[in-house]
Amino acid sequence: MKTQALAIPRGTPSPLAAFWALVVGFALLIAQALAVEAQSRPNTFADLAEKVSPAVVNITTSTTVAAGAGGPQPIVPEGSPFEDFFRDFLDRNDDGQRRPRRSQALGSGFVISEDGYIVTNNHVIQGADEILIEFFEGGELEAEIIGTDPNTDLALLKVAADEPLAFVPWGDSEESRVGDWVMAMGNPLGQGFSVSAGIVSARGRALSGTYDDYIQTDAAINRGNSGGPLFNMRGEVIGVNTAILSPNGGSIGIGFAMSSRVAQNVIAQLEEYGETRRGWLGVRIQDVSDDVAEAIGLESTAGALVTDVPEGPAADAGIEQGDVILSFDGRDVADTRELVRRVGNAEVGKAVRVRVWRDGETQTLMVTLGRREDAERAIPASAPANEEPATREILGLSISTMTDELREQLGLGATDEGLVVEDVAEDSEAFEKGLRPGDVITEAGQQPVATIADLEDRIDGAREAGRKSLLLLVRRAGDPRFVALSLDEG
């Protein structure tokens, strides 16, 4: 069989040459992309620092401290021969009078309006008798406190200036990404105006507060930086420097700034009202665990499980105990922390859509939010049960029906119903999940239980429905929570 070579027209590159041309072209594209990326890194922060510095301030506070408070005192053993000597020495130097002394503290802040509003941390100015603002370009002014919010550690001050002040705008912290460049400014360790730079290390950090939404950064933040601004590369404030994590009190590259998403809303309320006005939904909630999700037929653990609905906006709108809040005001709810933040940032009096999971399906309710600060909270007293009424062993629990004597001992109302936990087997799942004597089971399978027969019926019904666990609503000292127990416990 005769073979014939494939004819390739002149000027047409060979397949190998075409392959290498493609490789080279691809490499050039990568190099160009890397060059563009490299150009996005700032060669210097000098221009940015020069632009925003006039709006950053040092803050010095003075506080009157009672005599003897906080000062070092000699310590000698009781009965020592030196005891009388030191007592006489202190009395002579005190002249029989207790003189107050002045204590000073340092912090940072930034101007947000030309008419003199200044943002800082609450802990910087808390308890201060006098607040002095030092400006980057020189000059000092006394400031008054407009309002504070201990929950987010933010404060708003005001100075009266003869001329309009340089100020910096808020930025959108939601746009910041992990790895973005940021710059911090402030008065670290009392050294005066100072700049440090780094990146966003993490977002959405929580320390200890209900409304925490911190940006974590490795830009150096030290004592005295508190209240200072964290800037993006456009010179916008995306965070208020608040805290550091450190074993020695100095920066180790783990600093936290309250996000502008939270701070801007709080500061606006302090400016308008002198106090915060947070939205209030009026529910008690807990996270949805895997076993709770399985017990109520949810496919995932997202959402916030409603454990109680006291009198308030949620009750008026028809939200019920046992509902799982899946979305709030059009946005999905991941967990209880996220729901609390969103409700708190919502406008008082706003009507919002709340989507809940109830009885195996979703429902959407309209809730008009109240004001959290006006909400009243009452926690009834409690006392442990001492008597040993007739009990039944179920799911690792020794339970009894409610009696008037138990109601009195537990601090319950005359009409309160439920099953009282008398004892919990220490090797049981119930004990592992925190149930203890004195707890009151008010619901099982999201239905009220008043008798042991009620509970047994709920167990049988769950097993017939193919459930592996049963959801109990348990109250302790007036606080409700849901607990899912495996039906294999017996």
C-alpha positions in Angstrom: 0.0 0.0 0.0 1.4 3.3 -1.0 1.4 6.1 1.5 1.3 9.8 0.7 2.7 12.5 3.0 0.2 15.2 4.1 0.8 18.3 2.1 1.3 21.5 4.2 1.1 24.8 2.2 4.0 27.0 2.4 3.9 29.7 5.1 1.7 27.5 7.3 3.5 26.8 10.7 4.1 23.2 11.6 1.9 21.6 14.4 4.8 21.7 16.8 5.5 25.4 16.0 1.8 26.2 16.5 1.9 24.4 19.8 4.9 26.4 21.1 3.3 29.6 19.8 0.2 28.9 21.9 2.4 28.1 25.0 4.3 31.4 24.6 1.1 33.4 24.1 -0.4 31.8 27.2 2.7 32.6 29.2 2.6 36.2 28.1 -1.1 36.5 29.2 -0.1 35.2 32.6 2.8 37.6 32.9 0.6 40.5 31.9 -2.0 39.5 34.6 0.7 39.2 37.2 2.1 42.6 36.2 -1.4 44.2 36.6 -1.8 42.5 40.0 1.7 43.8 41.0 0.7 47.3 40.0 -2.3 47.1 42.4 0.0 46.9 45.3 0.9 50.3 46.7 4.5 51.4 46.3 4.0 53.8 49.2 1.3 54.8 51.7 2.7 58.3 51.8 0.1 59.9 49.6 -2.8 58.2 51.5 -1.4 59.2 54.9 -0.9 62.8 53.8 -4.5 62.9 52.5 -6.2 61.6 55.7 -3.9 62.7 58.5 -5.6 66.1 59.1 -8.8 64.3 60.1 -7.2 61.9 62.6 -6.9 63.1 66.2 -5.2 62.2 69.5 -7.5 62.1 72.5 -6.4 62.8 76.1 -8.8 62.3 78.9 -8.6 63.4 82.6 -10.5 61.7 85.4 -10.6 62.5 89.1 -9.7 59.6 91.2 -10.5 59.4 94.9 -7.5 59.5 97.3 -6.1 56.1 98.0 -7.8 54.6 94.9 -5.4 52.8 92.6 -2.2 54.1 94.3 0.5 51.7 95.5 0.4 51.0 99.2 3.1 49.4 101.4 2.2 45.8 102.4 3.5 44.5 105.7 2.5 41.5 107.7 -0.2 42.1 110.4 1.5 42.4 113.8 4.9 43.3 112.2 7.0 45.8 114.2 7.0 47.9 111.0 3.2 48.1 110.9 2.9 51.1 113.3 5.8 52.9 111.5 4.1 52.7 108.0 0.8 53.8 109.5 2.3 56.8 111.1 4.3 57.7 107.9 1.1 57.6 105.8 -0.9 59.6 108.3 1.8 62.4 108.5 2.0 62.7 104.7 -1.7 62.8 104.4 -2.1 65.6 106.9 -5.3 64.0 108.1 -6.9 64.7 104.7 -7.7 62.5 101.7 -6.8 64.4 98.6 -8.2 63.4 95.2 -5.8 63.0 92.3 -6.0 63.3 88.5 -5.6 60.3 86.2 -5.0 60.7 82.4 -5.5 58.3 79.5 -4.7 58.4 75.8 -6.6 57.3 72.8 -7.3 58.1 69.2 -10.3 59.3 67.0 -11.2 60.7 63.7 -13.4 63.6 62.5 -16.4 62.7 60.4 -17.9 66.1 59.6 -16.6 69.6 59.1 -18.7 70.9 62.0 -16.7 68.9 64.5 -18.2 65.4 65.1 -15.5 62.9 66.2 -15.7 59.1 66.5 -13.7 57.1 69.1 -14.1 54.1 71.4 -16.4 54.3 74.5 -13.6 52.8 76.7 -11.3 55.7 75.7 -13.6 58.4 77.2 -15.6 56.4 79.8 -15.7 58.2 83.1 -13.7 61.1 81.8 -14.2 64.6 83.4 -12.3 66.3 80.6 -11.6 65.3 77.0 -9.0 67.1 75.0 -8.6 66.7 71.3 -5.2 67.3 69.6 -5.2 67.8 65.9 -2.5 66.7 63.5 -1.9 70.2 62.1 -1.7 71.7 65.6 -4.1 73.1 68.1 -6.3 71.6 70.8 -10.0 71.7 71.6 -12.1 70.4 74.4 -14.8 68.0 73.4 -18.2 67.1 74.8 -19.8 63.6 74.7 -22.8 63.4 72.4 -23.5 59.7 73.0 -22.0 56.3 73.8 -22.8 52.7 73.0 -21.1 50.2 75.3 -22.4 47.3 73.3 -20.2 48.2 70.3 -17.6 50.2 72.3 -18.3 53.3 70.2 -18.7 57.0 71.3 -19.4 60.2 69.5 -17.8 63.5 70.5 -18.2 67.1 69.4 -15.9 70.1 69.3 -16.6 73.7 68.5 -14.1 74.9 65.9 -13.8 78.4 64.4 -13.3 77.0 61.0 -14.5 73.9 59.1 -12.5 70.8 60.0 -11.0 68.3 57.7 -12.9 65.0 57.9 -12.9 61.5 56.4 -15.8 59.6 54.8 -17.1 56.2 55.8 -16.4 53.4 53.5 -18.3 50.1 52.9 -16.7 47.4 55.0 -18.8 44.8 53.2 -16.7 45.4 50.1 -13.4 44.7 51.8 -11.9 41.3 51.1 -9.5 39.1 53.0 -6.1 40.1 51.6 -7.0 43.8 50.8 -4.5 46.4 51.9 -5.5 48.6 54.9 -3.9 51.4 56.9 -4.3 52.2 60.6 -3.7 55.6 62.2 -3.6 56.7 65.8 -1.7 57.5 68.9 0.0 54.2 69.9 1.5 54.2 73.4 1.2 58.0 73.5 3.8 58.5 70.8 1.7 60.8 68.8 0.4 60.5 65.2 1.5 57.2 63.7 0.7 55.1 60.7 0.8 51.3 60.2 -0.2 49.2 57.3 -1.2 45.6 56.6 -4.0 43.6 55.1 -7.5 42.4 56.1 -6.7 39.1 57.8 -10.3 38.0 58.4 -13.9 39.4 58.5 -16.9 38.9 60.7 -14.9 38.3 63.9 -16.8 38.2 67.2 -15.1 38.9 70.5 -17.6 39.2 73.3 -20.4 41.5 72.3 -23.8 40.7 70.9 -23.4 43.0 67.9 -19.7 42.3 67.2 -18.6 42.4 63.5 -14.9 43.0 63.6 -12.4 43.2 60.8 -9.2 41.4 61.8 -6.0 43.0 60.5 -2.2 42.6 60.9 -1.6 46.3 60.7 0.1 47.2 64.0 -2.4 48.3 66.6 -1.2 49.1 70.1 -2.5 50.8 73.3 -3.5 54.3 72.3 -4.7 53.3 68.9 -8.1 52.6 70.3 -10.8 54.7 68.5 -8.6 55.4 65.5 -9.6 54.7 61.9 -8.8 51.8 59.7 -8.7 53.0 56.1 -9.0 51.3 52.7 -6.9 52.4 49.9 -9.4 55.1 48.9 -9.0 56.9 52.2 -12.4 55.7 53.5 -12.9 54.5 57.0 -14.0 50.8 57.0 -13.3 50.1 60.7 -12.8 51.7 64.1 -9.7 50.2 65.8 -10.8 48.7 69.1 -8.8 45.7 70.4 -5.8 43.5 70.0 -5.1 39.9 70.9 -1.7 39.7 72.6 0.0 37.8 75.4 2.2 40.8 76.2 0.1 43.8 75.6 1.8 44.8 72.4 0.9 44.2 68.8 1.6 40.7 67.4 -0.3 41.2 64.3 -3.8 40.4 65.5 -5.9 43.5 65.8 -9.6 44.1 65.5 -11.6 47.1 64.1 -15.3 47.4 64.4 -16.7 47.3 60.9 -18.1 50.5 59.4 -21.3 48.6 58.6 -22.0 48.5 62.3 -20.2 51.7 63.4 -21.8 54.0 60.8 -25.3 53.0 61.9 -24.5 53.4 65.6 -22.8 56.8 65.1 -25.8 58.1 63.1 -28.1 57.1 65.9 -25.9 58.8 68.5 -25.8 61.9 66.4 -29.5 62.1 65.9 -30.8 60.8 69.3 -27.8 60.8 71.7 -28.5 57.1 72.2 -29.0 53.9 70.2 -32.3 52.8 68.8 -32.0 49.2 67.8 -34.6 47.0 66.2 -36.4 44.4 68.4 -38.0 41.3 67.2 -39.1 39.9 70.5 -38.0 36.3 70.5 -35.6 34.1 72.3 -33.6 31.9 70.0 -30.9 29.2 69.8 -28.9 27.7 67.0 -30.2 24.7 65.0 -28.1 21.6 65.7 -28.0 18.5 63.5 -30.2 16.5 65.8 -32.7 19.4 66.1 -32.8 19.8 62.3 -33.5 16.1 61.9 -36.2 16.1 64.6 -38.2 18.8 62.8 -37.5 17.8 59.3 -35.1 20.5 58.2 -32.5 19.6 55.6 -29.8 21.9 57.0 -28.9 23.6 60.3 -29.2 27.1 59.0 -31.6 29.5 60.7 -32.5 30.4 64.3 -34.8 28.3 66.4 -37.4 30.2 68.4 -37.5 29.0 72.0 -39.9 31.6 73.4 -42.1 34.4 72.2 -42.9 36.9 75.0 -45.3 39.7 74.4 -43.9 41.9 71.7 -43.6 42.4 67.9 -43.0 38.7 67.0 -46.0 37.5 69.1 -48.2 40.2 67.5 -47.1 39.0 64.0 -47.9 35.3 64.8 -44.4 33.9 65.2 -44.6 30.8 67.4 -42.4 28.9 69.8 -40.7 26.1 67.7 -40.5 28.2 64.5 -37.2 28.3 62.7 -36.5 31.8 61.3 -34.9 31.1 57.9 -34.8 34.7 56.5 -35.2 38.2 57.8 -36.0 41.2 55.6 -35.3 39.3 52.5 -31.9 37.8 53.5 -31.2 34.3 54.6 -30.3 33.8 58.3 -27.3 31.5 58.9 -27.4 31.4 62.7 -28.6 33.2 65.8 -25.6 35.7 65.8 -26.4 36.8 62.3 -30.1 37.3 63.1 -29.3 39.3 66.2 -27.0 41.6 64.3 -29.5 42.2 61.4 -32.4 42.9 63.7 -30.3 45.2 65.8 -29.3 47.2 62.7 -32.8 47.4 61.4 -34.9 50.5 61.8 -37.3 50.7 64.7 -40.9 50.7 63.4 -39.9 49.0 60.1 -42.2 46.3 58.7 -40.1 43.3 57.6 -40.8 40.0 56.1 -39.8 37.0 58.3 -39.8 33.5 56.7 -40.1 30.7 59.1 -40.2 26.9 59.1 -43.3 25.5 60.8 -44.9 22.0 60.7 -42.8 20.9 57.7 -43.3 23.9 55.5 -42.3 27.6 55.2 -44.5 30.6 56.0 -43.8 34.3 55.6 -45.0 36.8 58.3 -44.8 40.5 58.4 -43.3 41.9 61.7 -43.2 45.6 62.7 -40.1 45.9 64.8 -40.0 47.5 68.2 -37.2 49.2 70.0 -34.8 46.9 71.9 -33.9 49.5 74.5 -37.5 49.8 75.5 -38.1 46.0 75.8 -38.7 44.8 79.3 -37.2 41.5 80.4 -38.4 39.5 83.3 -36.8 36.3 84.5 -38.9 34.4 87.2 -37.1 33.0 90.2 -36.5 29.3 90.5 -35.7 26.8 93.2 -34.7 23.1 93.0 -37.3 20.5 93.6 -36.8 18.6 96.9 -39.7 16.2 97.0 -39.8 12.8 95.3 -43.2 12.4 93.7 -44.0 9.3 91.6 -41.7 9.2 88.6 -41.3 7.4 85.3 -38.0 6.6 83.6 -38.1 7.9 80.0 -35.1 8.7 77.6 -32.7 8.6 80.5 -34.9 11.0 82.6 -36.8 10.5 85.8 -39.9 12.7 85.3 -43.0 13.5 87.2 -46.2 15.4 86.5 -46.6 18.9 87.8 -48.1 19.5 91.3 -48.9 22.7 93.2 -46.0 22.0 95.5 -43.6 21.7 92.7 -44.9 24.9 91.1 -44.2 26.7 94.3 -40.7 25.2 94.7 -39.8 26.0 91.1 -41.3 29.6 91.2 -43.9 28.8 88.6 -47.3 30.3 88.1 -50.5 28.5 89.2 -51.4 27.6 85.7 -48.0 26.5 84.4 -47.9 23.0 83.1 -45.2 20.5 82.1 -43.2 17.5 83.3 -40.6 18.1 86.0 -37.2 16.4 85.7 -36.5 14.7 89.0 -33.2 13.0 88.0 -31.0 12.5 85.0 -28.9 9.4 84.4 -25.3 10.5 84.2 -24.5 8.0 81.4 -27.5 9.2 79.3 -27.6 11.5 76.2 -30.0 13.8 78.2 -27.2 14.4 80.8 -24.7 15.0 78.1 -26.9 17.6 76.5 -27.3 19.5 79.8 -30.6 18.4 81.2 -30.6 18.5 85.0 -33.0 18.0 88.0 -35.5 20.9 88.3 -35.8 21.4 84.5 -39.4 21.5 83.2 -40.4 19.9 79.9 -43.2 21.9 78.4 -43.3 20.5 74.9 -42.4 17.3 73.0 -42.5 17.1 69.3 -43.6 20.8 69.3 -46.8 19.8 71.1 -47.6 20.7 74.8 -47.1 17.9 77.4 -48.8 17.9 80.8 -48.8 14.2 81.6 -46.5 11.3 81.2 -49.0 9.8 78.8 -48.6 12.9 76.6 -44.9 12.4 76.4 -45.2 8.7 75.6 -47.7 9.5 72.8 -45.2 12.0 71.3 -42.5 9.4 71.4 -44.7 6.8 69.7 -45.8 9.3 67.1 -42.2 10.3 66.3 -41.2 6.7 65.9 -44.1 6.0 63.6 -43.1 9.0 61.5 -39.6 7.5 61.1 -37.9 10.1 63.3 -34.7 9.2 65.0 -35.0 11.9 67.7 -37.6 13.8 69.6 -37.5 17.6 70.1 -38.1 18.7 73.7 -38.7 22.3 74.9 -37.1 22.6 78.3 -37.3 25.5 80.7 -34.8 26.3 83.4 -35.2 29.5 85.6 -37.7 30.7 83.1 -35.3 30.4 80.1 -36.4 28.0 77.4 -34.3 26.0 75.0 -34.8 23.1 72.6 -33.1 19.8 73.1 -33.3 16.8 70.7 -33.0 13.4 72.3 -32.4 10.1 70.4 -35.3 7.8 70.5 -32.9 4.9 70.8 -32.3 5.9 74.4 -35.4 4.0 75.6 
